[in-house]
Amino acid sequence: MLDEIDIKILDKLQRSGRTKRNDLATEVGLSLPSVSERLKKLEESGIITGYFATVDYKKLGKDITAFIFVTVDSSKHYAAFLDHANHLDDILECHAITGEGSHLLKIRTRNTESLEKLLAKIQAWNGVVSTRTNLVLSTSKETMQVRVGVEK
């Protein structure tokens, strides 16, 4: 169970993953060894799964962001579909969904030509019945931060 100090640590690290342990200790009012032990426990419990840099995809040449709804015909193709999706660099997220389609992919790619090639690749996978692609025109909010609170 998380306490207020764990929540403060998680909040700070979500805003700035490069925060030094001694700065965290000062901010939450604990010793450096105490903060280190808390971080170790948060990592071992799977609450903290990694530390990441936030990048500007456009500056990396990835000008297209899109969401692709994919319909896979049966559960016998499910594992192979996930394996394919998990091994393509342009696919950032893969979700099993309800509603239209069976999966939702978030992709980032260079341009419409690379998007077309990616779609052709996905449509050729065994079990893929259909795809529907929505291009992102602009993004007003994109975050990996989750507000953490103490359950009462």
Backbone as ProteinMPNN parsed JSONL, in Angstrom:
{"seq_chain_A": "MLDEIDIKILDKLQRSGRTKRNDLATEVGLSLPSVSERLKKLEESGIITGYFATVDYKKLGKDITAFIFVTVDSSKHYAAFLDHANHLDDILECHAITGEGSHLLKIRTRNTESLEKLLAKIQAWNGVVSTRTNLVLSTSKETMQVRVGVEK", "coords_chain_A": {"N_chain_A": [[0.839, -1.178, 0.0], [0.522, 2.2, -0.779], [1.943, 5.104, 0.725], [1.765, 8.593, 1.747], [4.333, 9.634, 1.257], [5.429, 7.853, -0.647], [3.683, 8.471, -2.723], [4.352, 11.154, -3.209], [6.975, 10.776, -4.117], [6.51, 9.237, -6.448], [4.969, 11.072, -7.921], [6.821, 13.167, -8.341], [8.842, 11.814, -9.81], [7.398, 11.072, -12.071], [6.993, 13.531, -13.234], [9.598, 14.376, -13.604], [11.831, 12.286, -14.458], [14.548, 12.195, -14.166], [15.252, 13.131, -11.722], [17.429, 13.428, -9.019], [18.331, 11.142, -6.434], [19.105, 12.277, -3.974], [17.917, 14.788, -4.176], [15.244, 14.022, -4.245], [15.064, 12.963, -1.669], [15.412, 15.267, -0.093], [13.144, 16.704, -0.898], [11.0, 15.105, 0.006], [11.558, 14.854, 2.649], [13.124, 12.818, 3.821], [15.884, 10.58, 4.63], [18.663, 9.876, 2.414], [19.262, 7.029, 2.205], [16.744, 6.014, 3.031], [14.991, 6.93, 1.022], [16.148, 5.629, -1.156], [15.635, 2.958, -0.464], [12.826, 2.955, -0.545], [12.434, 3.487, -3.284], [13.567, 1.162, -4.354], [11.728, -0.751, -3.385], [9.395, 0.136, -4.704], [10.144, -0.352, -7.329], [10.653, -3.148, -7.289], [8.108, -4.089, -6.691], [6.828, -3.59, -9.012], [5.532, -1.226, -9.483], [6.997, 1.039, -10.26], [8.165, 0.849, -13.403], [10.146, 1.584, -15.116], [12.41, 4.128, -16.361], [12.107, 6.926, -18.364], [12.853, 8.943, -21.256], [11.231, 11.82, -22.528], [10.434, 12.434, -25.798], [10.565, 14.504, -28.757], [8.799, 13.569, -31.317], [8.454, 14.516, -33.926], [10.796, 15.944, -34.394], [12.457, 13.847, -34.636], [11.854, 12.93, -37.07], [9.462, 11.592, -37.326], [6.659, 12.226, -38.523], [3.994, 11.511, -38.762], [1.248, 10.603, -36.843], [-0.973, 8.104, -35.916], [-4.015, 6.27, -35.325], [-4.858, 2.953, -35.492], [-7.48, 0.883, -36.061], [-7.93, -2.491, -35.724], [-9.288, -5.498, -36.922], [-9.22, -8.729, -35.896], [-9.754, -12.015, -36.942], [-10.19, -14.341, -35.286], [-9.596, -15.932, -32.085], [-7.547, -17.715, -32.441], [-5.598, -16.512, -33.935], [-4.687, -14.563, -32.31], [-2.325, -14.561, -30.589], [-0.241, -14.593, -32.487], [-0.777, -12.21, -33.818], [-0.294, -10.314, -31.762], [2.418, -10.813, -31.364], [3.515, -9.995, -33.839], [2.757, -7.24, -33.769], [4.111, -6.344, -31.501], [6.709, -6.352, -32.332], [7.19, -4.42, -34.227], [8.681, -1.373, -34.815], [7.388, 1.098, -35.352], [4.917, 0.844, -34.198], [3.604, 1.966, -31.323], [1.825, 1.447, -29.255], [-0.372, -1.203, -28.35], [-3.552, -2.342, -28.032], [-6.084, -4.493, -26.768], [-9.462, -4.25, -27.5], [-12.931, -3.24, -26.94], [-15.967, -2.858, -28.846], [-15.824, -1.367, -32.091], [-13.72, -3.262, -34.071], [-10.963, -5.34, -32.929], [-8.568, -4.709, -31.866], [-6.535, -1.864, -31.027], [-4.139, 0.174, -32.39], [-1.525, 2.411, -31.741], [0.411, 4.449, -33.672], [3.531, 5.77, -34.862], [5.076, 7.26, -37.54], [7.217, 8.013, -40.402], [6.075, 9.317, -42.757], [3.327, 9.611, -45.136], [3.837, 7.668, -47.017], [5.392, 5.736, -45.659], [3.477, 5.054, -43.795], [1.549, 3.861, -45.425], [2.978, 1.576, -46.245], [3.294, 0.32, -43.769], [0.611, -0.215, -43.125], [-0.013, -2.029, -45.192], [1.625, -4.132, -44.453], [0.514, -4.851, -41.947], [-2.086, -5.576, -42.766], [-1.515, -7.86, -44.154], [-0.981, -9.786, -42.287], [-1.744, -12.968, -40.885], [-5.107, -13.652, -40.16], [-5.962, -11.019, -39.91], [-8.694, -9.158, -40.619], [-9.743, -6.649, -41.212], [-8.829, -3.143, -41.357], [-8.937, 0.133, -39.953], [-7.995, 3.395, -40.271], [-7.18, 6.27, -38.434], [-5.944, 9.437, -38.79], [-3.927, 11.612, -36.848], [-4.427, 14.989, -36.423], [-3.683, 17.109, -34.767], [-2.301, 17.43, -31.454], [-3.382, 18.045, -28.273], [-2.937, 17.209, -25.715], [-0.754, 14.912, -24.3], [0.386, 12.445, -22.344], [2.205, 10.439, -19.984], [1.833, 10.44, -17.379], [0.233, 9.566, -14.371], [-2.174, 10.407, -12.065], [-1.63, 9.877, -8.716], [-3.114, 8.631, -5.816], [-3.975, 8.286, -2.341], [-5.815, 5.546, -1.311], [-8.861, 5.553, 0.447]], "CA_chain_A": [[0.0, 0.0, 0.0], [1.293, 3.437, -0.899], [1.67, 6.17, 1.679], [1.918, 9.944, 1.18], [5.707, 9.834, 0.772], [5.516, 7.123, -1.919], [2.924, 9.243, -3.711], [5.179, 12.314, -3.569], [8.097, 10.27, -4.92], [5.984, 8.875, -7.77], [4.573, 12.3, -8.609], [8.033, 13.868, -8.772], [9.515, 11.043, -10.858], [6.601, 11.139, -13.301], [7.225, 14.851, -13.828], [11.013, 14.497, -13.95], [12.443, 10.99, -14.185], [15.983, 12.349, -13.905], [15.456, 13.693, -10.388], [18.433, 12.69, -8.251], [17.822, 10.585, -5.174], [19.284, 13.216, -2.856], [16.884, 15.82, -4.331], [13.994, 13.395, -3.794], [15.124, 12.861, -0.207], [15.158, 16.607, 0.443], [11.76, 17.091, -1.192], [10.028, 14.352, 0.812], [11.945, 14.924, 4.051], [13.704, 11.563, 4.308], [17.305, 10.394, 4.349], [18.957, 9.252, 1.122], [19.029, 5.577, 2.261], [15.3, 5.732, 3.12], [14.419, 7.122, -0.32], [16.663, 4.535, -1.995], [14.893, 1.749, -0.101], [11.467, 3.104, -1.078], [12.517, 3.31, -4.736], [13.795, -0.265, -4.591], [10.451, -1.442, -3.16], [8.477, 0.519, -5.786], [10.604, -1.054, -8.529], [10.454, -4.592, -7.107], [6.671, -4.39, -6.706], [6.324, -3.354, -10.365], [4.863, 0.073, -9.614], [7.906, 1.743, -11.178], [8.592, -0.147, -14.39], [11.279, 2.087, -15.882], [12.644, 5.571, -16.399], [12.104, 7.205, -19.789], [12.953, 10.316, -21.75], [10.151, 12.26, -23.404], [11.077, 12.933, -27.015], [9.752, 15.167, -29.772], [8.823, 12.632, -32.439], [8.606, 15.244, -35.191], [12.22, 16.25, -34.557], [13.098, 12.588, -35.004], [11.404, 12.57, -38.41], [8.211, 10.821, -37.285], [5.664, 13.286, -38.694], [2.631, 10.97, -38.791], [0.704, 9.834, -35.721], [-2.273, 7.567, -36.319], [-4.601, 5.17, -34.575], [-5.343, 1.947, -36.434], [-8.386, -0.12, -35.514], [-7.69, -3.744, -36.439], [-10.164, -6.617, -36.588], [-8.596, -10.044, -36.065], [-10.93, -12.875, -37.107], [-10.473, -15.291, -34.207], [-8.58, -15.992, -31.038], [-6.405, -18.551, -32.833], [-4.576, -15.625, -34.497], [-4.418, -13.52, -31.321], [-0.918, -14.565, -30.153], [0.607, -14.202, -33.622], [-1.008, -10.783, -34.042], [0.442, -9.584, -30.727], [3.849, -10.973, -31.635], [3.833, -9.073, -34.948], [2.606, -5.847, -33.33], [5.135, -6.028, -30.508], [8.037, -6.314, -32.946], [7.32, -3.327, -35.204], [9.09, -0.151, -34.113], [6.444, 2.199, -35.543], [3.754, 0.619, -33.336], [3.951, 2.376, -29.962], [0.889, 0.851, -28.307], [-1.288, -2.203, -28.896], [-4.578, -2.586, -27.019], [-7.29, -5.264, -27.084], [-10.547, -3.307, -27.224], [-14.316, -3.584, -27.241], [-16.5, -1.965, -29.872], [-15.383, -1.628, -33.462], [-12.38, -3.838, -34.125], [-10.543, -6.124, -31.766], [-7.343, -4.104, -31.347], [-6.233, -0.481, -31.389], [-2.704, 0.432, -32.447], [-1.055, 3.795, -31.88], [1.649, 4.368, -34.446], [4.233, 6.976, -35.307], [5.889, 6.902, -38.696], [7.826, 9.164, -41.081], [5.238, 10.043, -43.713], [2.207, 8.797, -45.625], [4.378, 6.504, -47.734], [5.739, 4.708, -44.665], [2.203, 4.613, -43.224], [0.954, 2.932, -46.389], [3.731, 0.316, -46.161], [2.957, -0.295, -42.489], [-0.747, -0.761, -43.256], [0.057, -3.221, -46.047], [2.237, -5.186, -43.64], [-0.482, -5.284, -40.957], [-3.194, -6.225, -43.473], [-1.051, -9.159, -44.655], [-0.84, -10.74, -41.19], [-2.806, -13.976, -40.788], [-6.205, -13.362, -39.259], [-6.421, -9.63, -39.973], [-9.84, -9.057, -41.518], [-9.896, -5.27, -41.668], [-8.203, -2.061, -40.598], [-9.457, 1.485, -40.176], [-6.943, 4.282, -39.786], [-7.492, 7.671, -38.153], [-4.742, 10.26, -38.663], [-3.968, 12.675, -35.85], [-4.12, 16.298, -37.002], [-2.93, 17.837, -33.742], [-2.403, 16.828, -30.131], [-3.389, 19.073, -27.231], [-2.415, 16.615, -24.485], [-0.22, 13.556, -24.395], [1.172, 12.263, -21.131], [2.261, 9.111, -19.373], [1.663, 10.664, -15.949], [-1.02, 9.147, -13.754], [-2.315, 10.989, -10.722], [-1.622, 8.819, -7.715], [-3.714, 9.076, -4.562], [-4.129, 7.282, -1.291], [-7.185, 5.043, -1.195], [-9.375, 5.681, 1.821]], "C_chain_A": [[0.889, 1.249, 0.0], [0.93, 4.418, 0.203], [1.942, 7.517, 0.996], [3.319, 10.18, 0.608], [5.918, 9.099, -0.544], [4.83, 7.911, -3.032], [3.719, 10.467, -4.153], [6.351, 11.898, -4.45], [7.629, 9.951, -6.331], [5.6, 10.111, -8.573], [5.798, 13.019, -9.16], [8.716, 13.126, -9.917], [8.726, 11.032, -12.16], [6.786, 12.483, -13.997], [8.663, 15.002, -14.304], [11.739, 13.226, -13.532], [13.924, 11.061, -13.871], [16.27, 12.963, -12.537], [16.427, 12.809, -9.606], [17.839, 12.252, -6.918], [17.986, 11.556, -4.011], [18.289, 14.371, -2.945], [15.518, 15.288, -3.905], [13.947, 13.344, -2.27], [14.812, 14.205, 0.44], [13.691, 16.977, 0.278], [10.745, 16.382, -0.296], [10.405, 14.289, 2.293], [12.458, 13.627, 4.646], [15.204, 11.542, 4.03], [17.469, 9.739, 2.975], [18.769, 7.732, 1.173], [17.539, 5.211, 2.329], [14.625, 5.875, 1.762], [14.878, 6.0, -1.247], [15.913, 3.241, -1.721], [13.458, 1.807, -0.634], [11.459, 2.906, -2.594], [12.704, 1.841, -5.087], [12.493, -1.049, -4.437], [9.442, -1.123, -4.266], [8.855, -0.179, -7.089], [10.323, -2.55, -8.424], [8.983, -4.982, -7.142], [6.051, -4.164, -8.083], [5.568, -2.053, -10.522], [5.695, 0.99, -10.497], [8.463, 0.691, -12.122], [9.762, 0.319, -15.24], [11.353, 3.595, -15.795], [12.865, 5.936, -17.86], [12.318, 8.681, -20.079], [11.727, 10.604, -22.607], [10.803, 12.9, -24.618], [10.067, 13.626, -27.917], [9.848, 14.32, -31.04], [9.016, 13.331, -33.779], [10.068, 15.588, -35.448], [13.035, 15.007, -34.886], [12.642, 12.098, -36.376], [10.144, 11.733, -38.449], [7.058, 11.814, -37.321], [4.218, 12.805, -38.62], [2.338, 10.213, -37.496], [-0.677, 9.368, -36.161], [-2.714, 6.495, -35.335], [-5.208, 4.218, -35.599], [-6.213, 0.953, -35.669], [-8.221, -1.373, -36.362], [-8.717, -4.766, -35.974], [-9.427, -7.904, -36.92], [-9.721, -11.064, -35.993], [-11.193, -13.866, -35.987], [-9.319, -15.321, -33.221], [-7.391, -16.86, -31.432], [-5.281, -17.716, -33.451], [-4.099, -14.567, -33.505], [-2.929, -13.443, -30.96], [0.011, -14.121, -31.277], [0.454, -12.715, -33.921], [-0.205, -9.957, -33.042], [1.942, -9.661, -30.96], [4.293, -10.041, -32.755], [3.828, -7.625, -34.463], [3.722, -5.44, -32.37], [6.535, -5.925, -31.097], [8.199, -5.248, -34.025], [7.588, -2.021, -34.464], [8.086, 0.987, -34.232], [5.169, 2.037, -34.714], [4.178, 0.904, -31.9], [3.086, 1.699, -28.915], [0.007, -0.148, -29.043], [-2.256, -2.591, -27.789], [-5.652, -3.52, -27.575], [-8.458, -4.396, -26.634], [-11.912, -3.947, -27.423], [-14.795, -2.614, -28.314], [-15.993, -2.364, -31.241], [-13.942, -2.111, -33.468], [-12.077, -4.64, -32.877], [-9.299, -5.538, -31.11], [-7.212, -2.668, -31.835], [-4.728, -0.298, -31.302], [-2.46, 1.927, -32.52], [0.289, 3.708, -32.574], [2.237, 5.754, -34.663], [5.152, 6.531, -36.429], [6.323, 8.166, -39.434], [6.839, 9.987, -41.889], [4.124, 9.122, -44.205], [2.692, 7.57, -46.389], [4.737, 5.386, -46.749], [4.485, 4.192, -43.954], [1.542, 3.588, -44.14], [1.654, 1.573, -46.341], [3.416, -0.427, -44.861], [1.567, -0.929, -42.546], [-0.761, -2.029, -44.105], [0.63, -4.406, -45.272], [1.212, -5.746, -42.647], [-1.607, -6.064, -41.636], [-2.808, -7.597, -44.017], [-0.894, -10.201, -43.543], [-2.019, -11.702, -41.177], [-3.847, -13.552, -39.765], [-6.708, -11.937, -39.293], [-7.492, -9.525, -41.046], [-9.974, -7.646, -42.07], [-9.089, -4.325, -40.784], [-8.942, -0.769, -40.918], [-8.478, 2.429, -39.511], [-7.47, 5.696, -39.595], [-6.178, 8.411, -37.962], [-4.956, 11.332, -37.612], [-3.572, 13.974, -36.531], [-3.309, 17.147, -36.036], [-3.172, 17.157, -32.404], [-2.34, 17.929, -29.09], [-2.872, 18.531, -25.898], [-1.949, 15.201, -24.77], [0.711, 13.375, -23.204], [1.192, 10.8, -20.731], [2.048, 9.224, -17.872], [0.27, 10.239, -15.496], [-1.066, 9.762, -12.365], [-2.466, 9.847, -9.726], [-2.205, 9.379, -6.429], [-3.801, 7.94, -3.574], [-5.586, 6.86, -1.244], [-7.623, 5.129, 0.255], [-10.518, 4.744, 2.045]], "O_chain_A": [[1.891, 1.311, 0.714], [-0.237, 4.551, 0.572], [2.301, 7.568, -0.18], [3.468, 10.851, -0.412], [6.519, 9.649, -1.467], [5.342, 8.001, -4.148], [3.758, 10.784, -5.342], [6.681, 12.585, -5.416], [8.272, 10.345, -7.305], [5.874, 10.187, -9.771], [5.808, 13.433, -10.319], [9.127, 13.75, -10.895], [9.316, 10.987, -13.239], [6.738, 12.557, -15.225], [8.919, 15.681, -15.297], [12.203, 13.104, -12.398], [14.499, 10.097, -13.364], [17.42, 13.281, -12.232], [16.259, 11.591, -9.544], [16.962, 12.911, -6.359], [17.107, 11.65, -3.155], [17.854, 14.887, -1.916], [14.731, 16.003, -3.284], [12.921, 13.644, -1.659], [14.046, 14.278, 1.4], [13.068, 17.501, 1.201], [9.749, 16.979, 0.115], [9.658, 13.736, 3.1], [12.259, 13.359, 5.831], [15.724, 12.379, 3.292], [16.538, 9.132, 2.445], [18.162, 7.18, 0.256], [17.122, 4.208, 1.749], [13.79, 5.052, 1.387], [14.088, 5.48, -2.034], [15.59, 2.504, -2.653], [12.939, 0.803, -1.123], [10.577, 2.233, -3.127], [12.07, 1.335, -6.012], [12.185, -1.912, -5.26], [8.715, -2.009, -4.715], [7.979, -0.554, -7.868], [9.81, -3.153, -9.367], [8.644, -6.084, -7.574], [4.889, -4.503, -8.305], [5.012, -1.792, -11.589], [5.157, 1.649, -11.387], [9.146, -0.241, -11.697], [10.317, -0.467, -16.008], [10.476, 4.249, -15.232], [13.706, 5.336, -18.529], [12.008, 9.547, -19.261], [11.245, 9.73, -23.327], [11.627, 13.804, -24.483], [8.867, 13.364, -27.845], [10.856, 14.353, -31.745], [9.673, 12.792, -34.67], [10.53, 15.531, -36.587], [14.168, 15.104, -35.359], [12.992, 10.996, -36.798], [9.787, 11.212, -39.505], [6.536, 12.203, -36.275], [3.31, 13.615, -38.433], [3.075, 9.309, -37.106], [-1.456, 10.144, -36.713], [-1.907, 5.902, -34.619], [-5.978, 4.632, -36.466], [-5.748, 0.272, -34.755], [-8.358, -1.321, -37.585], [-8.986, -4.889, -34.779], [-9.055, -8.144, -38.069], [-10.557, -11.0, -35.091], [-12.353, -14.208, -35.756], [-8.228, -14.813, -33.481], [-6.328, -16.756, -30.819], [-4.133, -18.16, -33.488], [-3.215, -13.77, -33.818], [-2.338, -12.364, -31.021], [0.948, -13.358, -31.044], [1.43, -12.036, -34.238], [0.483, -9.011, -33.425], [2.653, -8.674, -30.77], [5.321, -9.373, -32.642], [4.772, -6.876, -34.713], [4.216, -4.315, -32.429], [7.454, -5.457, -30.425], [9.244, -5.182, -34.671], [6.815, -1.618, -33.595], [7.945, 1.773, -33.296], [4.419, 2.999, -34.547], [5.0, 0.188, -31.329], [3.551, 1.408, -27.813], [-0.319, 0.041, -30.215], [-1.851, -3.1, -26.744], [-6.084, -3.361, -28.717], [-8.451, -3.867, -25.523], [-12.039, -5.032, -27.989], [-14.097, -1.656, -28.646], [-15.763, -3.541, -31.519], [-13.053, -1.447, -32.935], [-12.829, -4.623, -31.903], [-9.005, -5.825, -29.95], [-7.707, -2.305, -32.902], [-4.116, -0.578, -30.271], [-3.123, 2.63, -33.282], [1.19, 2.995, -32.133], [1.533, 6.763, -34.647], [5.902, 5.563, -36.297], [5.852, 9.261, -39.127], [6.766, 11.206, -41.735], [3.998, 7.988, -43.743], [2.017, 6.54, -46.398], [4.418, 4.221, -46.987], [4.432, 3.029, -43.554], [1.035, 2.567, -43.675], [0.994, 0.535, -46.39], [3.287, -1.651, -44.853], [1.371, -2.048, -42.071], [-1.448, -2.994, -43.77], [0.172, -5.539, -45.422], [1.06, -6.961, -42.521], [-2.032, -7.102, -41.13], [-3.683, -8.412, -44.309], [-0.695, -11.38, -43.832], [-3.157, -11.304, -41.427], [-3.516, -13.146, -38.651], [-7.78, -11.656, -38.757], [-7.237, -9.77, -42.225], [-10.28, -7.46, -43.248], [-8.722, -4.643, -39.653], [-9.495, -0.601, -42.005], [-8.167, 2.284, -38.329], [-8.123, 6.252, -40.478], [-5.387, 8.065, -37.085], [-6.046, 11.893, -37.502], [-2.508, 14.059, -37.145], [-2.361, 17.824, -36.436], [-4.131, 16.402, -32.242], [-1.358, 18.669, -29.025], [-2.421, 19.299, -25.048], [-2.651, 14.405, -25.393], [1.711, 14.081, -23.08], [0.306, 10.027, -21.096], [2.078, 8.217, -17.164], [-0.73, 10.518, -16.156], [-0.116, 9.651, -11.59], [-3.318, 8.972, -9.88], [-1.838, 10.472, -5.998], [-3.71, 6.769, -3.943], [-6.484, 7.696, -1.149], [-6.86, 4.82, 1.17], [-11.081, 4.707, 3.139]]}, "name": "protein", "num_of_chains": 1, "seq": "MLDEIDIKILDKLQRSGRTKRNDLATEVGLSLPSVSERLKKLEESGIITGYFATVDYKKLGKDITAFIFVTVDSSKHYAAFLDHANHLDDILECHAITGEGSHLLKIRTRNTESLEKLLAKIQAWNGVVSTRTNLVLSTSKETMQVRVGVEK"}
